[in-house]
Amino acid sequence: MAYKRPALHSTRHKDQGIMAFSTDETTWDAFLAEWPLERLRTMTLVEYTRAGDKRCFTNWMESGLDQYGSIWGGSAFKFGIYSRNDATPKDGDTALAYDDRYGWYRRFGETHDAAFETVRREVVAIAEAASTGRLTTIDKSELGPAYRWKIAFHYQDRGQRVLFPCVFLRRPLLHACGLPDGDNATPLSTLYERTAALRAPDEALMDFSRRVWRDWVMATPLRIRLTEGAVRQGYIPINLVSAPFPESVRGGADGNEAGEPVPFRTDTGWEFDSDVRTTGSDSGRIRKRFQRYFNERHVQPGDVIEIQPDEAGVYLIRHHSKGDGSPAHPVAAAARPARINETRSEYASMPVNRILCGPPGTGKTYRTINEALRILDAPFLAANETDRVALKQRFDALVQTGQIRFVTFHQSFSYEDFVEGIRAETKDGQLQYRVEPGVFRKICEDASGSVQIASELGVREDARIWKISIDGTNTPNATREYCFAQGEARIGWYGAGDLRNERLTDVPGYAELGTNDRNTLHAFSREIEPGDVLLCIGSEVAVQAIGVVQGEYAFQPKPPPGVREDYGNVLPVKWLVTGLNLDMRPINAGRKFVAKTVYELTRFGWTDLAGYLQDAGIQLEGVDPAPQSVAAPHVLIIDEINRGNVSRIFGELITLIEPSKRKGAPEALEVELPYSRKKFGVPRNVHLIGTMNTADRSLAGLDVALRRRFEFVEMSPDARALAGLVVDGVPMDALLSAMNRRIEVLLGRDYMLGHAYFLSLGDSSSLHRLADVFRRQILPLLQEYFFEDWQKIAWVLNDHRKPAELQFLQQVKTDMNQWLGTDVELPGEGRVWTINAEAFDKPAAYLSIIKAGQGAA
């Protein structure tokens, strides 16, 4: 919207949380006096929405009445149609439309006048239903849930005993009704009716609304697991969707664009006021820095910060140590709520682009399991952080569900493998080429929810999409309407008889048909399978109905009355939606349908169709219309991300993975993919976790654009992980530290040795096993690091300060004249390096790496 937020009303108080619950209903009365139900029926588009007009209906709903439950924020499209303050030309798409004055959902109409007529009917229907207590009717509205129930709240009859509260989020209502947070099946009308029945006889409506909200907020504190970067920089990240703050607390990235500060108090007694620095539409951080507090509480990465309002309107900040379910300070213990509900970490709602980088052997790939679970199942990770077997089992289970995908980049990995490419296949003896989605496009499509929708509707995996014409395309049509009503799809060619006949070519009615007609009959009777999708067309560009095939083909010798007598070929179909006039060219590569009665549509699949219907606002029969509060997150793990040609693999998607460019973000972008010609954007619930070996020679080729779009988490060798591990008197932590100090001086910290090389010694802490690690892993790695500069390798092993018998590498003086003659001039003294195999079996040789002479003593 182009509206500027008005000054706060004097009736608002700090203890109102994210919602405002004013008991002064004067403004509400003023609204109804200006906007009675009768006026809604005749209101004009300008009266409904006009940029800068505080008296228009939409401004009343969003700003003028926000003291009775706020729906502030989000897209102005929530109003169905809105007045544009910026007349700059803007391109629409299949879901959104613009002209120089308005923006609107295309599903409401092709022009702004047509769209407004639809929206006005919806608004009137909601108000009329609310005034007479018919709440189930409101569920059927095509306007957004929060907006429709905001309208309904203000037009309900306040003279009635049962009134529903001004709480416009699903989760507080579920909490009030004693239902789980994940319940998306119960209609909102049912939730409002059940909640309304909980109001005490003498309890004011607004006090009741505040109680419903407060009970939920107090039972579900905001819990934030801190990252290494957050601890280092002293900030607390906030998911504003879940935060219990008022909308007015949102400020800009610049300190000059401050929001309204609210009071905070920590469990150390520190009190301050702060707004929230907003970095995205739903993400930000408390503007106040917390270095001092983090130091006082000894906060570590992985610890949890809990934020919860108290009854005085102060937001309490408590610290919980990692893996500790109880508060970490006695001040917090007294105020701890009876139930803590941590559904996900903050990453589940803020896109994560993260690369774990460090030398080899530091556990980067090992840690990806924890990083993925931190996003997908933070409570499980917190409860089982020290149980590696349980974590791996949970990780594997999420891999099976498709929420986690794993891929390794290499020199041959390409854009075609990652995004999409053309694949050749043989079908019926014919070579065909089709666009095959890559791993990244697949996970983005699955994250959009199309797989879940397919399961609900009975659409099979790898379902094929078929075009069908049922007795032409003109509407109305008796045969077609019969099919829609009875759950069937029918075609003609009655003279061919039962198409399952194995001697079909002997039937005269079939033998005389051309190739196209024969292909149609073959597809209808033998190729279409249960779970495939039928699109019944209404014109050469649009469909009028969409259905899912429910069973096998059948032949009906005598069609029922009202059906064309030659339409005896039948498929059982569950029609998901009828009465459409939906242009399919945007996902059909701009192509029109051809005259053939039945054929497969290969330019798009179920995922494309489901996304297109969702964007167009089309509700399918059998799909829960209640919005998901948080879409299921998906994680793509990219191992060795710097080993591939990143510029070529990501292509144009390097821009789309930015959080601000994801679908649903204010600056969201889409691109047209080069092979399929489909519009593609990256969902906000797709998270990328990469690993990168800093000692890899390909690091220099890492795309600078990729560096800007990922958060890098350094993973250094951790000698503490080897504390207490001693092999024949040799402490492994000291051994690793000594070698790494020398490598850092000689080559740099990116080339140190990781602790993982020695962790296997915990299972078999024998000198033989240690010798094997040095021979097969440590020494070859040092050879690669130093390009076989044996002198430097010897320095790392401290051989230059050891007795000869303890040296792993020894120089041997050789008479090279014997081999090369006296005419060859050699640099130095003609010494060559040899490996002293006996040193690997002497504990003193390893002790002497730590300190010269120690082993010989």
N, C-alpha and C positions, 0 to 999 in steps of 0.2 A: 504494500500500500504506500501511497505517497503521503499519508497523514503523518503529522508530527505529534509525538506523544504529548498530551496535555499535562499541565501541572497536576500534582497529586491532590486528591480531594482531602479536605480536612478531616473527613471521617475515617481515613485509613490510619492504621496503627502498626507499630513495629511487630506486634505479636500475630499479625495476620499471615505470616509465612508467604508462600508463593501465591496464595489466593488472598482476596480481600473480602471480608465478611462484615460489611457495615450494617448495623442494626437500624440505621436511619434510612427509611424507605422513601424519603421525599423525592430523591432523584428518580427512583423507579416509578413513582406516581406521575412525575413530570413527563417521563418517557411515554407512558401509556396515554396521557392526555394529548400528547403530540402525535403519537402513533397508535391510535386505536385499531382494532382488528378491521373495521370498515375501511380505513385508509389503505391498509395493505392491499386490498383487492383492486384498488384503482391507482396505486402509486406509479409514478413514471420512473424511467431509468435514471434520470438526473436526481430524483428524490431518493432513489435507492443508493446510488453511489456517485459522489462527485468529489474529486480531489480537493482537499482543503476545506470542505464544508462540514463543520462539526454537527450540523443538524440532520445530515443524511442518515439513512437507516444503518448502513454498515458502520459508520463512525460511532453511532450510538452503541451498537453491539460491541465494538472492539474497545472503544475508549470511554464513552459516556457512561457505560454501565459496568465498568470493570471493578467497581467496589462491591459488586454482587457476583463475584466469580469471574476471573480473567480468562479471556481467550487471546490475549495479546501475543503478537509474534507470529512467526511462520509466514507462509506465502499468502498474498492477497487473493490468490485463486480460491482460497477457502470460501469466499463469498459467491463463488460460481462465476461472477463477472465483476470487474472493478474498473474504476476510472483511473486512467493513466495520467500521471503528472508529467511524464516525459513523453513527448510526441515523436521521439526519434523512431524511425522505421525499425521494426523488429520482426524477424521471421518466426512464424509459428511452426508447428509440427502436427503430427496426427492427433495429439491430445490437446494442445494449446493453440489458441488463435489470438491474433492481435490486429488492430487497426490503429489509426493515429490517435484514437480517443479511449479505447477500451482494450482490456485483455479478458479472455474468458475460456472456459473449457469448451472445446469443440463439440463434445457430446451433447451440449445443451442447444446448439444451433450453429449454422454456418455464418450468420451475421450477428452483430451485437444486439440488434432488436429481437431477433428470433431467440437468442440465448437468454435475454432478459425475460421474455415471456415465459420460458420454461422455469427460470429461477423464481420468478414471482409466484407462479403456481405452487412451487415447492414451499416457499416461505408461508404462503397463505394456508396450505394444507397442514403444515407443522403447527402454526398458531391455532388453527381451528381444532386440531386434534388435542393440543395441550389444554385448551380452554374447556373441553368436554371430558378430559381425563382418558382419552383413547391413546395411550402411550405406544401401543404396539404399532399403530399407524406411522409413528415417527421413525421407527426402525427402517421403514421402506423408503425413506427420503434419499435422494441422490446427493444431497448436500453433505458436507463433511460432518462427522459425529459431534465434534465439540461445538461447531457453529449451530447445527440443528438443535442441539439440546440447550444451548444458550438462548435461542429464540423461544423454545418450548418453556423454559423456566420462567421467562418474563410474561408469558401469556397464559400460564396456568391460573386457575381461579383461586385466589388467595382466601376466598370464603370457605373452601373445602377443608376438611380435617386432614386428609392425606395429601401432603405436598412433598415433592422431591427436592433435594438440596442443590445448591449451585456449585456442584463439584463436577467438572467436565473432563476428568480423566478416569479411565477404566479401573485402574489398580486400587484407588481408595474405595471405590464402590465394592469391588471384590472383597477387600479387607473387611468392610462393614458387614457384608453378607456371610462372612466366614468361608469364602471360596478361595481356592489357590490362585496365586498371581498369574499362572499360565493358562487360566480358564479363558478361552476365546470362543466358547460355544454358547454361553448364556447371553441372550440378547440384552442390549443396554436397557430396553424398556423394562425387562424383568428385574434387572439390578436396581433401577430407580424405584420401582414399585416396592421391592423388598426393603430397600434402604429407607424409603419414606415411612414404612410401617414401624421403624425403630424410633421415631420421634416421640418424646414424652408429651403428654397432653398439654402441659403448660409451658412447653419449650418453644421459644421464638424460632422461626424458620432459619434466620441467619445464625443464631447461636447453634442450632442443630447442624447447619452446614459447616460451621467452624469445627464442631466436635467431630464430625465425620472425617474432615481433613486432618485435624490434629491427631486423632487416634491412629490414622495411617502413618502420618509423619513420625510420630513418637515410636511406633512399632517397627519402622523400617528406616533406620538412620542411613545417611549416605556414607558409604565406605569406599575408600580410595586406596589402592595399593600403589605405593610410591616406586617410581623407577629410579634407576641410578642417576639419570639426568635431573630428575626433580629434586632428589636429595642434594646433589652437588650444587645446583643453582638456587636451592632454597625456595621452591614454589610448590603449591598444592594445586594440581589440575582438577577441573570441575566439569562434570557432565551436567549441563544445565537442564536436561530433560528430567533427570532424577533429583536434582538439587532442591532443597526445601526453601529456596530464596524467592522473594518477590521478583516479578519481571523487571521492576525498575532498577534492580541491582546491576543489570547488564551495562557495562561501559564499553567504549571502543578500545582498540589496541593502543591508541595514543592517550596519555594521561590527561590531555585537554578534553577528551570525550568521556568524562567520568559518569558512572551511574550513581544511583542513590546509595550511599554507604549504609551498611547494617552493622550492628555491634557483634563482636566475637569475644569469646573468653576461652583460653586454653586450660588444659589440666595442670599447668604450672602457675596459673593465676594471672597470666598476661592478658590484658584487655585492650582492645583497639577497635576502630571502625574501618571498614574497607568495602569497596565495590568489587565487581568481578571484571577482570580484563578479558573481553570476549575476542577469541581468535578465530572462531567459526560460528556457524549458525547455532550449534548446540554445544560448543566446547569453549573452554576458557580456563582461567586460573585466578585465584584470589590475588588481587593486585599487591597486597602486602607481602613482603618477603619473609621467609621463616628460617633463615640461617641460624639465628640465635636460638630459636625454639628447638630446631633439629639438633643443635649441639647440646643443649641442656638435656634433651630426652635421649641422646645417643641414637638418633634415628638412623636406620640402615635401609638400603634398597630392599624392597619386598615387604617392609613394614606397612601397616595399615593406619590411615588417618580416618577417624570417624567424626562426622559433623551432624549435629542434631540440635534443633531449637528447643529451648526450655520454655516454661510457661510465661516467662517474663519477656520473651521475644529475643533473647540473646542466643547466638549460635555457638554451641559448645564444641570445642575441638579437642578430641582425645586421641592419644597415641596407643596403638597396639603393636607389640613386637611381632615380628614375622613368625607365623605358625602358632601364635598364642591366641586362643579364643577369648581371653579375658583382658580387660584394660591393663595397660602397663604401668599405671600410676594409681595410688590409693584415692586421690582426689576424684578420679573418674569412677571408681567402683561404686560409690554410693548412688550415683545417678544412672547407673547402667540399666537399660531397659531389659525386660524379661526375655525378649526374643530379638535376636539379631538376624536379619535376612539379607545375606549378601549373595545376590544372584549371579553377578558377573563383575569383573574388574572394570575400571574405567575404559579399558581398551575395547570392550565389546561394542561401545557406541561411538568411539573415535577411531577412524581408520589408522592402522598401524603400518608404517613402512619402516622396517628395521633391518639392519645388517649387523650380525655378530662378527666382529673382525678381530684377528689376532694371529700370533704365530701358530704353526702346526702343533697339535697335541694339547691345546688349551681347553678342549671340550666344547667347541662351538656346535657341532652337530648334536652332541649329547644334550646340550642345553636347549635345543630347539623344541624338545618335548615339553620342557617346563614353560617355555615361552608360548607355545601353542595352547597349553592348558590354562595358562594365565588369562588368555583371551576367551577360551571356550568353556572352561569349567573352573573358575577361580576357587570356589569353595572346596572342590575336591583336591585341588593342588595344595591349598592351605592345610587341609586335614591330613594329607599324605605326602608332604614334601620330602620326608626322609625315607619313604618307601618306594624305591625305584621300580620294583616289580609291579606295584599297584599303578604307578604313573604310566608305565609302558603299556599295561593292559588297557587303561582308560584311553590312552593315545591310540592304540590299535583299534579300539571300538569306534572312535571318532573317524578314523581312516575308513573303516567299513561303512559308516553312514555317509561318507563323502564330504564331511566338514573339514577334513584335513587332506591335502594333496601334497605329494613330494616329488620334486623333479631336480635333476642335477644338470647344470649347464656344462657344456664342453665345446670344443672348437667347431664341431659340426652341427651343434644345436642352432636352429634357425627360427625366424619369424613364423614360418609355416608350421613348425612344431609347437610354438608357444601360443600363437593367436589363431591363425587359420591358414590352410593351404589347400591345394587341389590334389586329390588322390584319384588314381586310376583303379577301376575295378571291372570285373567281367560279370555281366548279367545276361542270362539267356543267350550266352555265346557272343554277346556284343560288348565291345570295350566302351566303358562309360567313364566320364570324369565328373566328380562331385566335390563340392567344397566340404572339407573336413575341419571341424573346430579343433583348436589346439588346447593344451592343458589350461591356459589362463582364461580363454573364452569359455571353456566348459565350467570352470569353477564360478565365474561371474554369472553365467546363466543359471547354475544351480542355486546360487545365493539369492537370486531374484525371487525364489519361492515357487518356480514353475514345477519342480519335482514334487513338492508337497501337494500342490494343486492337482497334478496329474494323479497322484495316489488317491486323493479324495474323489476324483471323478472316474477312476477306473481306466485312465489312459495308460496303455502299456509302455514299457521301456522301448525306446526306438520306434515309437508309433509312427505310422505313415499318415500323411495328410492327403485326403482325396477330395477332388471337386466332383459335385454331382448336380445335375439338373433334374428336378422332379416335375415332369409334365410341363416343360418350358420354364419361363421365368416370370410370367405375368402374375400379378397379385390383384384380387384373390383368385385362388384356384382350388376346386373342391378336392382333388386328389392330394394335392400338397398339404392342404389344411388337415385332411384326414390323417396323413402320415405324421404330421406334427402332434396331433392330438392322441394318436394311438401308439406312438413310439415306433415308427417304421420308416424305412426308406424303400421306395419302389421305382422300378424302371419297366419299360415295355418289352417289345419283341416277344410277345406271347407265342407267336408261331414257332419259335425255336424250342418250346417246351421246357422241361426241366434241364437246367444248365449243368447239372451234375452228371448227365448222361455221358457215359464213356464213348458212345458212338454218335456224338453230337454232329459230326460232319455228315452223317447219313440222313440227318433230318432236313427235309427240303427247306423249311423256314429258316434254317441256319445256313445251309449251303449257299443260298443266294445272297447272303450278306457280304458287304465289303469289309476290308481289313479293319477300319476304324470301329465299325459296329461290333465285329468279332472281339476286338481288344476290349471294348467296353464290357461286353458280357463276360469275358474271361476275368477281368478285374473284379467285377461285381460279385461273381459267384465263387472265385477261387483265390484271389489275391488279397482282398480286403479281409482283415482278421479282427476278432474281438479286441477292443482296446484301441483300434485305429480311429481317426477323427474324420468326420464328414463335414464339408462345407457346402451347404445348399445355396446356390447362387441366386441372386435376385436380378442381376444385370450382368453385363460383360465386365464390370469392374468391381461389383459389390456383392457381399453375401447377405442372405436374409436369415440364415439359421446355422447353428453349429451343434453337432452331436457326436456322441461316442458310440461306436458299434458295440452291441451287447452280446451277440451270438452269431450263429452260422447262417448261411444262406438257406432259403426255403423257396419252394415253388408252390404257388397257390392256384390251382386250376380255375377256380371261380372267385374272382375278387369280390369283396363285399359291396353293397349298394353305395353309390356315391363316388366310387373309385372307377377310373377308366377300365373298361373290361379287358384291355390287353395288358394291364399293369399287374401281372401275376408273379413277378420276380421280387422277392422281399428280403430285406435285412432288418433285424431288430436293432433299434437305435434309441439311445437316451438323448433327447434333444435338450441341450444345456441352455440355449437361448434362441428365441425366434423373434420375428418382427424387426430384424435389423435392416439397416441400409448402410453397411460398413464397407468403405472403399478399401480394397486389399492391395492396391498397387504399392503403397509405401513399403510393404514387406515382401511383395512379389516381384521385386526388381523392376517396378514400373510397368509390368506386363498386364494385359487384359486376359480374361478367360477366353478360351477357344470354344467352338461349338460342340466339341465332343462331349457326350453325356457324362461319362465317368473317366477320370484319369488322375494319376498321382501328381500332386504339387510338390516339386522337389526344390524350389527356391527358398523355402523356409520350413522349419520344423515346429514341433510342439512348443519348445521354449520361446521361439520368436512369436508364435501366435499368442501364447499366454501373456507375454509381456506387452504385446500390442493391444490386447483386449483390456489389460489392466490400465495401460496409459489412456485408453479411450473411455475408461470408467464403466466398462460393461460388466455387469454382475452375472456370473454363471450359476445356474441351478445346481445346488449341492455343494457350493463353496461358501464357507462361513464369511459373511460380510463384515464381521467385526475386525477392525484393524489390528495387526500385530503390534504390540507396544514396542518391541525391539526385534528386528529381523534376526534370524539365526545367523550368527557369525560363521565365516568360513576362513580357513587359513591355508595359504599356499607357501610351502617351505621350498626355497630355492637354494640348494647346496652348491657351493663353489660358484657363486654368482659372477665372480670376476673371470672365470675361465672361458665364458662365452663372449661372443661379440655383442655386447649389451646394446649398442646403438642399433644393430641389425635385428636383434631378437625382439626388443620392445617396440621399435619403430615409432609410430605416432602415439602409442600408448604411454610413452614416457611422461606426457603432460597429464593424461587422464588419471594417473595413479595418485596425483596430489590430492590431499584431503579436501582442499577447497574446490577441486574440479570434479569430485565424485558426484554421482547421481543424488539429487536431493539437496545438494549444497547450493548456496546463493550463486556461485560462479560455475555451476555445473556445465560440463562440455560433453559433446558427443562427436564421434567421427564416423565417416562412412568407410567401412572396411573394404580393402581393395579387391578381394575375391568375391565375397558374397554380396557386396554393395549394400550391406545392412547398416543401419545406425547402431552404434555401439557406445556404451558408457560403462564406467566401472562403479559397481555398487559400493555404498559406504561400509557394508558389512563384509567386505573382502579384505583380509589382512595379509601382508607380505612379510615373510621373515626369511632373510638370506644369511648365508655364511660366507666369509671371505678370508682366505689365508693371506696374511700380510707379507709372507715370505715368497709368495708366488711371483714369478717373473712377469705374469700378465697383468699385474696390478697397475702398471703404468698406463695401460690401455683402458682403464675403467672410465666410462663416460662421465664427464663433469656434470652433465645434466642429471645423471643418476645419483651422483654424490649429493646434489642439492635436495633431492626428493626423498632421501632416506635418512633416518636417524642411525648413527653409527654407535654401537656399543662395544667398547674395547674389552677384550678378554685376554688378560695377561697370564703368563705362567703363575701358578699359585703353589708355592713351595709348602704353604700351610696344609695343603691337601695330603702331603706326604709326612706330616708330623707323626713321629712315633714309629715310622716304618724304617727298620734297621735290618740290613743284610750283612751278616758276618761282621758286625761291628761298624758297618758303614751307614751313617744316617743319610737317607735319601734326600731329605729336604735340604741339608747343607750341601750335598753333592750337586743338586740341581742349581741351587743359588750360586755356587762358585762358578760353574760353567757359564751360566747366563750373565754374570757380571762381566766375564771376559768377552763373551760374544757381543754384548751391548757396546763395549768399548771398541772392539775391532770392526764390527759390522753394522750395529744398530739394533734397537730394541724390537724391531719388527721380525728379527731373525732368531729370537731366543728359542729355547727348547720348552715344549709344553710338559706339564706335570703328568699328562695322561700316559706318556711313554713308560712311566714307572709304576702306575697304579696297579698293573697286573701282578707286580711283585707281592702285593698284599695276599694273593692267593697261594703264591709259591715263593716265599722269600728265601730262595737259595742262591748261592753264589753262581751256580751254573745258569740259573735263569737270568741273573743280572748280566752275566757275560754275554748271554744270547741277545739281550736288549741292546747292549753296546755294539756287538758285531753286526747285527742285522738292521738296526734302526738308527742309533745315534751316530755311528761313524759314517754310514752312507749319507745321512742328512747333512752332516758337517762337510762332507766332500762336495755336495751340491751347493751348499751355502758359499763356500770359499773357492769354488771352481778348482778343486783339487790342489789348492795352495797348502801343501802339507805342513809347511812351517807354521802357518796360522792355526791349523788344526791342532798341531802339537802344543801351541801356546794355550789354546782353550783347555786341553787336557793336562796342562801344567807339566808336560813331559820334559821341558827344558830345565826344570828345577828338580827332577827326580834322579835317583840312581838308575843306571842303565837297565837293571833287571826289572824295574817297575814302569818303564816307559812303554806306552802302547805303540808309539811310532818311533822308529830309530833310523838314524842316518848311517849308511854303510859306505865307507870309502872304497871305490872300485877303480882298478887300473883300466881306464877306458881306452888307452892306447892299444890294448890287446884286441879290442873289438873294432875300433874305428881307425886305428893307425895314428901316426904322429902328425899328419897333415891337417887334422881337424882341431880347431881351437875351441875349447869348451869353457863356458863361464864357471867360476868357482873352482872347487877342488875335485869335481867329478864325483860328487856324493849322490846316492840315490836313497829313497825312503823305503823302508820295509815295515811291515806290521809284525810286532812281537806278540805272537799268539799266546805265549806263556804268561804274559802280564794279565790277560783277562781272567786268569784263575787265581790271582793273588789279591786278597782284600786290601793289602797295603797299597796296591796300584790305584785303587779307587780313593782310599783315604788321602793319598798324596795329591789327588786333584783338588781336594779342599784346602790342604795346606802342605807345602813342600816339606819333606822330611818327616811328616807325621807318621806316614806308613812305615818308614824305615827305622823309626825309633824302637 
